[in-house]
Amino acid sequence: MFLSEVTIKGWKSFNRNEGFVLEDLKPINILIGPNNIGKSNFMKYLHDLMLRFSVTSENLSSDTYIEWLDNVQTQKISRTNRWGFNGYVYSKLKFRSSVLGDDKEDLLISLVHGYSKNVISLTNTSGKKRANSYSAFKVCNQIFNSFDLVHSIRDADVSRESKKPVGYDGSSFIRQLEELHSNNHLIKLSELLSYILNERIIVEIFNNRVNIKQNRFMDEVDSLELTEHIGTGVSEVLMILTLLEFRRMNNKPLIFLLEEPELHIHPTMLIRLMDLINKRYTKFQFFITTHSNVLIDQLDTNCGLYRLSKNDDGSSKVEKCTNSLMIQRNLLDDLGVTPAQLLLSNLVIWIEGPSDRIYIKKWIEDNIPGGYKIKEGKHYRFQMYGGSNLTHYGIDEEDLVDIFTSSSYSIIVCDKDLPDDKLKKAVNNLKDKIDSDIEIKKRVFLWITEGKEIENYVPHDCFINAMPSLRQRINTASGPIYVQIKNPKSLNFNAKPEYEFDVFFSNLFVRSDGKRMKKEFKNRIKRGLSSNKTDVAIEVLKHWQLSYYDKENFLFDIASCINMIIKTSNLKTSNCDD
């Protein structure tokens, strides 16, 4: 069950004109903005609907409906919950067609409630009304019992079970754990918690007491009682997982409202929790308020990001965020984060030219171990230093640009350029610096190409197959000259590592009309290949085959890059899809 649109007008900080409008909702929806901007007001309104439509009776009947209808019609919106003391609150909630099993159309719930009046209307997209009827009551009951708000203050105090609060504050935690235990589901819960904590955890429950078995030192196992010894963040993650697993096990829909999970949960744990939400709980919908740039960094195509700000009259407004640079800048402002407080990335791959990025990105993607999900821009970034400019970069050297000012970890890719074992002075200086300091060596990997340049890793036949796709014409004053590549069997680009790809392949082009190719034209082809390395790389990778990863040193360098990305991003495989 999914909400696709929400409109709220006249509630708390949402005025009666523009109001608060969320459209094109995703499975995961993140609301950000400064304090006192209206994020919690959105959550509180949905919580108010949960209260209004909650029914204590387990068996719905017409008598229950009459009692509920009388109650909900007389409920009043307090003055403090209205925008303007004498106004009404208007709202519309549009649900996707999966809400009703007998109806393929979307369902629109419209509500008007205030000091002396409450009107509730259920309408299909075709205009067919389903209001003031027992069937409408059952639909509302079904929908709003599928919501769960995780209160900002939650604990595992089982003594409050009898109060039966609307929303999840931990009071039903023990009961849900016992049901998971009775269905042999605690093993899976332990696996999920182990994934988030990055250590082996066993969850047990006996006589209303929860024990966490935690491997700390080798084979030693500590049994810790949850409410006394487990940290707040771990307790909170366990309660959230318990609720999600309880709903999932019982195949019950869920629209999950979670306020500021970063209050108690460490960023690393938060990243893994979001990973589970993305992979395992795909049938649920999530609304999360946050001030955490760490959480925002986990956004994927399944996520929608909404930024709240204020209108001139002081009311809240909301806009959906895109990937534009300006909105990202505004997001950092709203989170109180300045660029000086952030590093560019966990890890930067320094390259000499744009074609290096195209090749290396492809090689990384082809060799990522199963179970890992690595994305450029999220787990690593490329920066270009431009060949000889490497002389201006260094590590902890006063007169040079320090590579650690942009990231904590770096991979530096250098063309070997010179034959034999000779290296450029800048590369040698950098290599000596890394080799002489074990701490730097943990944070910097220096990839020196085997051949003269990055193109020397590309097999000869792959270049031959890609070249005909490039422009095959030289424009001259007397008209165009058409050329084609000739591939003598005696010549192989990979035969000598010191070959330069633009020089080598420019010499393989001949005129299509059979006439002699002037040296001037060969030089023009060479300059074209050199200045268009990016286009060449794109064409080459269209012909790339997995069998080309057959060189041991080549694979070692790629694997070293991947391992460093996994390490710096705290990535870990999980069985959360099971």
C-alpha positions in Angstrom: 0.0 0.0 0.0 1.5 3.3 -1.0 0.6 7.0 -0.6 1.1 8.8 -4.0 0.1 12.3 -3.0 -0.6 14.3 0.2 -2.2 17.7 0.6 -2.7 19.4 4.0 -4.1 22.9 4.4 -4.8 24.7 7.7 -3.0 22.4 10.0 -0.4 24.0 12.4 2.2 25.6 10.2 0.5 24.7 6.9 -1.5 27.7 5.7 -4.9 27.4 4.0 -3.8 28.7 0.6 -0.7 26.9 -0.7 -0.7 24.4 2.2 1.7 21.4 2.3 1.8 19.3 -0.8 3.8 16.2 -1.4 3.6 14.7 -4.9 5.2 11.8 -6.8 5.9 10.0 -3.6 8.5 7.2 -3.6 8.9 4.1 -1.5 11.3 6.1 0.7 10.6 9.8 1.3 13.0 12.0 3.2 12.0 15.4 4.7 14.7 17.8 5.6 14.8 21.4 6.9 15.8 23.4 10.0 14.1 23.0 13.4 10.6 24.4 13.8 10.0 24.4 10.0 7.2 21.9 9.9 8.7 18.4 9.4 7.1 17.1 12.6 3.8 18.8 11.9 3.5 16.5 8.8 4.1 13.5 11.0 1.7 14.7 13.7 -1.1 15.2 11.2 -0.8 11.6 10.0 -0.6 10.5 13.6 -3.8 12.4 14.3 -5.5 10.5 11.5 -4.2 7.3 13.0 -5.9 8.3 16.3 -9.2 9.3 14.6 -9.5 6.1 12.6 -8.1 3.7 15.1 -10.6 1.1 16.4 -10.0 -0.9 19.5 -12.3 -3.7 18.5 -10.6 -6.6 16.7 -13.8 -7.7 15.0 -15.3 -4.9 12.9 -19.1 -4.8 12.9 -21.8 -2.3 11.9 -22.2 -1.5 15.6 -18.5 -0.7 15.8 -18.9 1.5 12.7 -21.8 3.5 14.2 -19.8 4.0 17.4 -16.7 5.1 15.4 -18.7 7.4 13.1 -20.3 9.2 16.0 -16.9 9.5 17.7 -15.0 10.8 14.7 -17.7 13.3 13.7 -17.6 14.9 17.1 -13.8 15.0 17.5 -12.6 18.6 17.3 -9.3 20.0 16.1 -7.8 22.1 18.9 -7.1 25.8 18.3 -3.4 25.2 18.5 -3.5 22.7 15.7 -5.1 25.1 13.2 -3.7 27.7 11.0 -6.0 30.5 12.2 -8.1 29.8 15.3 -11.4 29.9 13.5 -10.4 27.9 10.4 -10.8 24.3 9.3 -8.2 21.8 8.3 -8.5 20.4 4.8 -6.5 17.4 3.5 -6.4 14.9 0.7 -4.5 11.7 0.7 -4.3 9.8 -2.6 -3.5 6.1 -2.4 -2.5 3.8 -5.2 -5.0 1.2 -6.5 -3.4 -1.6 -4.4 -5.2 -0.3 -1.4 -8.5 -1.9 -2.3 -8.5 -5.5 -3.6 -11.8 -5.0 -5.4 -10.9 -1.7 -7.0 -8.3 -1.0 -9.7 -8.6 2.7 -9.4 -6.6 5.0 -7.1 -8.4 6.0 -3.9 -8.7 9.6 -2.7 -9.5 10.4 0.9 -10.7 14.0 1.5 -11.1 15.3 5.0 -12.5 18.6 6.4 -12.4 18.9 10.1 -12.5 21.8 12.6 -14.0 23.1 15.7 -17.6 22.2 14.9 -17.6 20.1 11.8 -16.0 16.9 10.4 -16.5 15.7 6.8 -14.9 12.6 5.5 -15.1 11.6 1.9 -13.7 8.6 0.0 -13.6 9.0 -3.8 -12.2 6.9 -6.6 -10.4 8.5 -9.5 -13.5 8.1 -11.6 -15.5 10.2 -9.1 -17.4 7.4 -7.5 -17.9 8.3 -3.8 -17.5 5.8 -1.0 -18.4 7.9 2.1 -20.7 7.6 5.1 -21.0 3.9 4.8 -19.8 0.8 6.6 -17.6 -0.2 3.6 -15.9 3.3 3.7 -15.3 2.8 7.4 -13.7 -0.6 6.8 -11.4 1.0 4.1 -10.4 3.8 6.5 -9.7 1.3 9.3 -7.6 -0.8 7.0 -5.6 2.1 5.7 -4.8 3.9 8.9 -4.1 0.8 10.8 -1.3 0.2 8.3 0.4 3.4 9.4 3.0 3.3 12.2 4.7 6.3 13.7 7.9 5.7 15.6 7.8 8.3 18.3 10.9 10.5 18.9 11.1 9.0 22.4 11.0 5.2 22.4 11.9 2.6 24.9 11.4 -1.1 25.6 9.4 -0.7 28.8 7.0 -3.6 28.7 5.0 -2.2 31.6 3.3 0.3 29.3 1.8 -2.4 27.1 -1.6 -1.9 28.6 -1.8 1.7 27.5 -1.9 0.6 23.8 -0.6 3.9 22.3 -1.3 4.7 18.7 2.1 4.6 17.0 5.2 2.7 17.9 7.1 3.8 21.0 8.6 0.4 22.0 5.7 -0.6 24.3 4.7 -3.5 22.0 8.3 -4.5 21.4 8.4 -7.6 23.7 5.1 -9.0 22.4 6.3 -8.7 18.8 9.7 -10.3 19.7 7.8 -13.2 21.3 5.7 -13.7 18.2 8.9 -13.7 16.0 10.4 -16.2 18.4 7.3 -18.5 18.2 7.6 -18.4 14.4 11.3 -19.3 14.4 12.2 -15.8 13.1 14.7 -14.7 15.7 17.6 -16.2 13.7 16.8 -13.9 10.8 16.4 -10.9 13.1 19.8 -11.8 14.7 21.4 -11.9 11.2 20.0 -8.5 10.3 21.1 -6.9 13.6 24.6 -8.5 13.1 24.8 -6.9 9.6 24.0 -3.4 11.0 26.4 -3.7 14.0 29.0 -5.4 11.9 29.6 -8.2 14.5 27.9 -11.5 15.3 24.8 -11.0 17.4 22.3 -13.5 18.8 18.9 -12.2 20.0 17.1 -14.3 22.6 13.9 -13.8 24.6 12.9 -15.6 27.8 10.1 -14.7 30.2 9.7 -11.2 28.9 13.5 -10.6 29.1 15.6 -9.9 26.0 19.2 -11.0 25.9 21.8 -10.0 23.3 24.7 -12.4 22.9 27.5 -10.4 21.5 30.9 -11.7 20.3 33.5 -9.3 21.7 36.8 -11.1 22.2 37.5 -14.2 20.1 35.2 -17.0 21.3 34.1 -15.2 24.5 30.3 -14.5 24.5 28.7 -11.9 26.7 25.0 -12.2 27.5 23.6 -8.7 28.1 20.2 -7.7 29.2 18.8 -5.2 26.7 17.2 -2.7 29.0 20.2 -2.5 31.3 23.3 -2.9 29.3 22.7 -2.4 25.6 23.3 1.1 24.2 20.4 3.4 23.2 21.3 3.2 19.5 21.4 -0.6 19.4 18.1 -0.8 21.4 16.5 1.5 18.9 17.7 -0.4 15.9 16.5 -3.7 17.4 13.1 -2.2 18.1 12.8 -0.8 14.5 13.9 -4.1 13.0 11.5 -6.0 15.2 8.5 -3.9 14.0 9.6 -4.2 10.4 10.1 -8.0 10.6 6.8 -8.4 12.5 4.9 -6.7 9.8 6.8 -8.5 7.1 6.3 -11.9 8.7 2.6 -11.3 8.9 2.5 -9.9 5.4 0.9 -6.8 6.6 1.2 -3.5 4.7 3.1 -0.7 6.4 3.5 3.1 5.9 6.3 3.7 8.3 6.9 7.2 9.9 10.3 7.7 11.5 11.5 10.9 13.1 15.2 11.7 13.1 16.8 8.2 13.4 20.2 9.8 13.7 19.4 11.0 17.2 20.6 7.7 18.7 22.0 5.7 15.7 25.6 6.0 14.7 26.2 7.0 11.0 27.7 3.7 10.1 24.7 1.8 11.5 22.3 4.3 9.9 23.9 3.6 6.5 23.3 -0.1 6.9 19.8 0.3 8.2 19.0 2.4 5.1 20.6 -0.4 3.0 18.2 -2.9 4.6 15.2 -0.7 4.0 16.1 -0.3 0.4 16.6 -4.1 -0.2 14.5 -6.0 2.2 11.4 -3.9 3.0 10.4 -3.0 -0.6 6.7 -3.6 0.1 6.6 -0.9 2.7 6.6 2.9 2.4 8.8 5.1 4.5 8.6 8.8 5.6 11.7 9.9 7.5 12.5 13.3 8.9 16.2 14.0 9.3 19.0 16.6 9.9 21.6 14.0 8.8 23.7 14.5 5.6 24.9 10.9 6.1 21.3 9.7 5.6 20.7 11.9 2.7 23.8 10.5 1.0 22.1 7.1 0.9 19.4 8.2 -1.4 18.7 6.1 -4.4 16.1 6.0 -7.2 13.6 4.5 -4.7 13.9 7.7 -2.7 12.3 11.1 -2.8 13.9 14.1 -1.0 11.7 17.0 0.1 13.0 20.3 1.5 10.9 22.4 3.9 11.2 26.2 4.2 9.1 29.1 5.1 6.7 31.4 3.1 6.6 35.1 3.7 3.7 34.7 6.1 5.8 32.3 8.2 3.9 29.1 7.1 5.7 26.0 5.9 6.2 25.1 2.3 7.8 22.1 0.7 9.6 21.5 -2.6 10.9 18.3 -4.1 14.6 18.3 -4.5 16.5 17.3 -7.7 20.2 16.7 -8.3 20.8 20.3 -9.2 23.9 21.8 -7.6 22.0 24.8 -6.2 19.5 22.6 -4.4 22.3 20.5 -3.0 23.9 23.7 -1.7 20.6 24.7 -0.1 20.3 21.3 1.5 23.7 21.8 3.2 22.6 25.2 4.4 19.5 23.7 5.9 21.5 21.0 7.6 23.9 23.7 9.0 26.8 22.1 7.1 29.5 24.2 5.3 31.9 22.9 2.7 34.8 23.5 5.0 33.2 20.9 7.4 33.0 18.2 4.6 35.6 16.3 2.7 35.0 15.9 -1.1 34.5 12.2 -0.8 35.5 9.1 1.2 37.9 8.3 -1.5 39.2 10.2 -4.5 40.7 8.5 -7.6 43.2 10.9 -9.1 43.6 10.5 -12.8 45.6 12.2 -15.6 42.8 12.6 -18.1 39.1 12.1 -18.7 39.6 8.9 -20.7 41.2 7.3 -17.5 37.9 7.8 -15.7 35.9 6.0 -18.5 38.2 3.0 -18.4 38.7 2.7 -14.7 35.0 3.2 -13.9 34.2 0.3 -16.3 36.9 -1.9 -14.8 35.6 -1.3 -11.3 32.0 -2.1 -12.2 33.0 -5.3 -14.0 34.9 -6.7 -11.1 32.8 -5.7 -8.0 32.4 -8.8 -5.8 28.9 -10.3 -5.5 26.7 -8.7 -2.8 28.4 -5.2 -3.0 26.9 -2.2 -4.6 29.4 0.5 -5.5 28.5 3.8 -7.1 30.6 6.6 -8.4 29.7 9.9 -6.7 28.5 8.1 -3.6 31.4 5.8 -2.6 34.2 7.4 -4.6 34.9 10.3 -6.9 37.4 11.1 -9.7 39.6 14.1 -9.8 41.9 15.1 -12.6 45.4 16.4 -12.0 46.5 16.6 -15.6 49.8 14.8 -16.2 52.7 17.0 -15.2 50.6 18.8 -12.7 51.4 15.9 -10.3 54.5 17.9 -9.4 52.3 20.3 -7.6 50.6 17.6 -5.4 52.0 16.0 -2.4 51.3 14.5 1.1 51.8 16.7 4.1 54.2 19.0 2.3 53.8 22.8 3.0 54.6 24.0 -0.6 52.4 21.5 -2.4 48.7 20.8 -2.7 47.9 18.2 -0.1 45.8 15.4 -1.6 44.2 14.7 1.9 42.4 18.1 1.8 39.8 16.6 -0.5 39.5 13.0 0.9 40.8 10.8 3.7 41.8 8.1 1.2 43.3 8.4 -2.3 44.1 6.3 -5.3 46.6 8.0 -7.6 46.8 6.6 -11.2 50.0 7.5 -13.0 51.0 6.8 -16.5 54.4 5.0 -16.6 55.5 7.1 -19.6 59.2 6.2 -19.5 60.5 2.8 -20.5 62.1 0.2 -18.3 62.0 0.9 -14.6 62.4 4.6 -14.8 59.7 6.8 -13.4 58.9 10.5 -13.6 60.5 12.5 -10.7 57.1 13.5 -9.3 55.9 9.8 -9.3 59.2 8.7 -7.6 58.8 11.4 -4.9 55.2 10.3 -4.3 56.2 6.6 -4.2 59.0 7.2 -1.7 56.7 9.2 0.5 54.1 6.5 0.6 56.6 3.7 1.1 58.3 5.5 4.0 55.2 6.0 6.1 53.0 3.0 7.1 50.0 5.3 8.0 50.1 7.0 4.6 50.4 3.6 2.9 47.1 2.6 4.5 45.4 5.6 3.0 47.0 5.9 -0.5 47.3 3.4 -3.3 49.6 4.4 -6.1 48.6 2.7 -9.4 51.4 3.0 -11.9 50.4 1.7 -15.3 52.2 -1.4 -16.7 52.6 0.2 -20.1 53.2 3.7 -21.2 49.6 4.9 -20.5 46.2 3.6 -19.5 45.4 2.6 -23.1 48.1 0.0 -23.0 45.8 -2.2 -21.0 43.4 -2.4 -24.0 44.0 -5.5 -26.2 45.1 -4.8 -29.8 42.0 -6.4 -31.4 39.6 -4.4 -29.2 41.2 -1.2 -30.6 40.9 -2.6 -34.1 37.2 -3.3 -33.7 36.6 0.2 -32.2 38.5 2.3 -34.7 36.0 1.9 -37.7 33.3 3.4 -35.6 35.3 6.7 -35.3 35.3 9.4 -38.0 36.9 8.1 -41.2 37.3 11.4 -43.1 40.0 14.1 -43.3 38.8 17.5 -44.5 41.2 19.3 -46.9 41.0 22.4 -49.1 40.5 20.2 -52.2 37.8 18.1 -50.5 37.4 15.3 -48.0 39.9 12.3 -48.0 38.4 9.1 -46.7 40.7 6.8 -44.7 40.4 3.3 -43.3 42.4 1.3 -40.8 44.7 -1.5 -42.1 45.8 -4.1 -39.6 49.0 -5.9 -40.7 49.3 -9.2 -38.9 52.9 -8.4 -38.1 52.0 -5.4 -36.0 50.5 -5.7 -32.5 50.0 -2.8 -30.2 50.4 -4.9 -27.1 53.7 -6.3 -28.3 55.7 -3.5 -26.7 54.5 -1.7 -23.6 56.2 1.5 -24.6 54.0 2.0 -27.6 51.8 5.2 -27.6 48.3 4.3 -28.8 47.8 7.5 -30.9 51.2 7.1 -32.7 50.8 3.4 -33.3 47.2 3.5 -34.6 47.6 6.6 -36.7 50.2 4.7 -38.7 47.7 1.9 -39.4 45.3 4.2 -41.3 45.5 4.3 -45.1 43.6 6.2 -47.8 40.5 4.4 -49.0 41.3 5.3 -52.6 44.7 3.5 -52.4 46.8 6.6 -52.8 49.8 7.3 -50.6 49.0 8.8 -47.2 51.0 12.0 -46.6 52.8 12.4 -43.4 50.7 15.6 -42.8 47.5 13.5 -42.8 49.0 10.9 -40.5 49.9 13.6 -38.0 46.3 15.0 -38.2 45.0 11.5 -37.5 47.4 11.2 -34.5 46.3 14.6 -33.1 42.7 13.6 -33.6 43.2 10.3 -31.7 45.2 12.1 -28.9 42.6 14.9 -28.5 39.6 12.6 -28.6 40.8 9.9 -26.2 37.4 10.1 -24.5 35.5 9.2 -27.7 38.0 6.4 -28.4 37.5 5.0 -24.8 33.7 5.1 -25.2 34.0 3.1 -28.5 36.5 0.7 -27.1 34.3 -0.2 -24.1 31.5 -1.1 -26.5 33.7 -3.9 -27.7 35.2 -4.8 -24.3 35.0 -8.5 -23.2 35.4 -10.0 -19.7 38.1 -12.2 -21.1 40.3 -9.1 -21.3 40.8 -9.2 -17.6 43.5 -11.9 -17.9 46.6 -10.2 -16.7 47.5 -10.8 -13.1 49.0 -7.4 -12.3 46.1 -5.7 -14.1 43.5 -7.5 -12.0 45.6 -6.8 -8.8 45.4 -3.1 -9.4 41.7 -3.1 -10.1 41.1 -5.3 -7.0 43.2 -3.0 -4.9 41.0 0.0 -6.0 37.8 -1.9 -5.2 39.0 -3.2 -1.8 39.9 0.4 -0.8 36.4 1.7 -1.9 34.7 -1.1 0.1 36.9 -0.4 3.1 36.5 3.4 3.1 32.7 3.2 2.6 32.2 0.6 5.3 30.4 -1.6 2.8 29.3 -5.0 3.8 27.4 -7.8 2.0 24.2 -9.0 3.6 21.5 -11.6 3.0 18.8 -9.0 3.6 16.9 -10.0 0.4 16.2 -13.5 1.7 
